[in-house]
Amino acid sequence: MGPRRPLLNATAHVVHALQPLRNATAIPKTNIRSLQHSIPIRPAPKPTPFIPDHTSFLTAIGRGLSAHAAKIPSWEALFTLSSHQLKELGIEPARSRKYLLHWREKFRNGEYGIGGDCKHVTDGIAELKLIEAPVGPHPVPGMHERSAKATATHDPGTRKVIVNVPAGAEAPMEPVDTMSSVQGVVVKGAKTIKGSFVEPIKGTNGLKVRIRLREGIWEERRGHKVDGGERRKAEVRAKRRAAENKEKNR
């Protein structure tokens, strides 16, 4: 045992001498949350006919964000300001900023609400018309194989299509055999257009409707908390049952 003691002492001295070198070459720890500030912001998308500016965007997504339209200077600012910058502009509470950023990315990715894919819009109003389009030799987006058969609601070799037409026009400007239906609306029965925020146009027998830009037309409703929400639901209901049992036993 005697000869091993000097060897152990020498090893301890070497480890102690190398410790400063280890500390100098150690890789510093990086906080993952700090990396989000170094990620470049994607460029702003182009406005659409239904959403031509930042005010109409805030109006469409709802939740009272249109009240902050004057705080955001432009369309570019709407899609480039960070969450911290939005907070400095006075957009509160935090859930409103989170909701705005959520819809900002959806719009950037081409995910719109009703009317967002309309190309012919006048003063925030898009007119839609139900037409019968011939089934061509090539597949058409949204076309079902049963479209080539006669049914009670359409003629054989045709399909029902809800298209966006210019204001006052009776026919679309694009070739109907390549057009797909406007998103967010459906055909009920033989010739009735149905959908959220759809306004029938008088004198058209339901074949034409309009979609008007209004507050909250794209709004995603918040859930309603019942008995305190998920975290406190069991506790609140247990206290309620205890109070009810106590009242019964009196």
N, C-alpha and C positions, 0 to 999 in steps of 0.2 A: 504493500500500500504506500510505502514511503516514496518510491520513484515516481508515482503517478501524480503527486501533489504539484511538483514544478510544472508538469505538462498542462494541468488544469489551469494553473495561474497564468501561464503564457497564453493559453487560448482566450482567457478572459480579457487579458490586456489587448490582444489583437481585435477582439470584438468591440471593445471600448474605443479603440483608435479608429475603427471603420465607421462608427456611428455617425459622426459629423458628415462624412462623405455620403452616407445613405440619405441623411436628411436633406443634403444639398441637391441630390439628384432625384428626390421623390417627386412623383407626378402629382400636382395639386388636384384636389377634388373639385369637380365642376357641378354646380347646381343645375339640374335639368330645367327648372323654371326660368333661369336666367337666359337660356338659349332661345326662348321665344322672341326676345327682343332683337336678336341678330338675324332672324329669318326674314328675308326680303318680302315686302308686301306685293302681292300680285297686282298687275295693272288694273285700272278701273274698266269695267265692261262698258259697251256702248249703250246708251239709252234706247228704249223701245218706243214705238208709237203710243202704246198704252201708258208707259211710264217714261215721260220725256225729261223729267228733272227730279232733283232730290226731294222736292216738296211732295210731288205725287207719289214717290216711293214711300215716304214716311206716312202719307195718308193711307196708302193701300195696306200696309202691314199692320196698321192699327195700334192698339194699346196706348193711345194718347201720344204717340211719338211725333205726330204732326205739330204738336205744340212747341217742339224743339227745332222746327224747320229754320227759324231765323238765326239759330246759333251755328248752323252749318253753312258755310259760305257758298259751296258749289257741289256739283256732281262728283268731281274728282276728290274733293275733301271727304265726301260721304264714304267713299270706298278706299281711302288711304289713311284716314285718321285711326290711330290706335285706340285701344280701350282707355288707356290713361289720358290721352288727349281728349277723348269724348267726355271723360269725367271732368277735366279742367274746363270744358265748355259748359258744364252744368247739366249734363244729361244724367239724371238720377231717377230711380235707384239703380243699383248694379244689375238687377234682373232686366231692366229696360235696355241697358247697354249690351248685355248678353244676347237678348232677343234681337236687337238690331244687328249685331255681328252675325248671328245665325242666319237671318234673312239676307244679309249682305253676301254671304258665301253662296247661299242658294241661288240668288240672282246671278252671281258671277258664273255659276255652273249651268245656267240656262234653265233653272227650275222655277217656273212662274206659277202664279195663281190664275184664276179664271180671267180670261181676256188678255193675259200676258203674251200670248202668241199671235194676237191679231195685228195685222199690218195696216189696215185701213181704219184709222181712228180720227174723229173730228171733235175737238173740244172735250176730250175725255170720254167720248161715246163711240162704241164699236157696234155696228149692226151685223147681225147674223141672219142667214137665210137657209132654210132646208130645201135641198134640191135632190134630184135623182141623177146620179152620174152613171154613165155606162161602165161596165166592167171590162177593162181592156185586157189584152193578152198577157200583160206583165203584172206581177203582184203589186198591189197598192197598199201603203201603210194603213193598218186598221181594217182592211177588207177581210171578211170571213168567206169561207168557201161556199156557204149557203146563199151568198149574194147572187149567184148565177141562177138560182131557182126562184120560181114564182111563189110568193106568199100572199097573205091577206093584206099586207101593208106596202108592198112594192112590186113592180113589174119584173118579169124575168130578165136577167142580164143587166140589172141595175143595182145600185146600192144607195142607201140614204146617207147623205153627207151634209153636215152643218158647216157652212163656209162663211168666212168674213167677207162682206161686200162693202164697197164705198157707200157713204151716206146717200140714201135715195136711189141707189142702183138696184136693178132687179136681177142682175147676173154678175158672177165674179169676173175679175179681169184676167185671172190665170186659167189655164186649161183644167177643166173639171176632172178629167180622167187621171190626173196625177195629184189631185188635192186630197188632203186628209182632214178629218173633222176637227173643229176647234176643241181644245181640251176643256174639260169641266162642264160640258153640256151633253145631254143625251136626247134621244128621240123616244117619246112615249106614245104608244098607239101608232096611228097612221101618219100623223102630221103635227105633232105637238112637241115643241122644244122645251125641255125642262133643265133647270140648273139653278144654283144659288145666285141671287142678285140678278136674275133674268127678268126683263120687263117686256111683255108682249107689245107689239106695235099694232094699233087699231087698224082695222080694215084689211089685215093680211091673213085672217083665219088661222092664226098661230104659226104661219110659215116664216114669219120674220119676228125677231126679237132684238132688243138692244141691251148692251152691258155698259153701265155708267160707272166711271171711277168715283168711288165714294170712300168714306172713312171706314177702315177695317174690312175691306172687301177680300183681302188676303190674310186676315188675322187668324192666328192659331190660338184658340181659346185656352186659357189657363185652367187647370183642374180645380175642382171645388173641394176644399178640405171638409171632411165629415168627422166630427168628434175629435178634432185636434190634429188630423193628419195621420200618416202611417206610424210615426214614432210614438205618439201619445195616445193613439186610438185605444189600445188595450187598457191603459191606465185610466183614461177618462170613462170608458164604459164600465170598468170594474167599480170605480167610485160611484157611478150612477146606480148600478145594481145594488151596491151596499146601502146607498141612501134610500132606495125604493124598498129594500127588505126591512130596513130599520123603521120606515114609515108604516109598513104593513104590520109589524110586530107590536106596534104601540097599542 
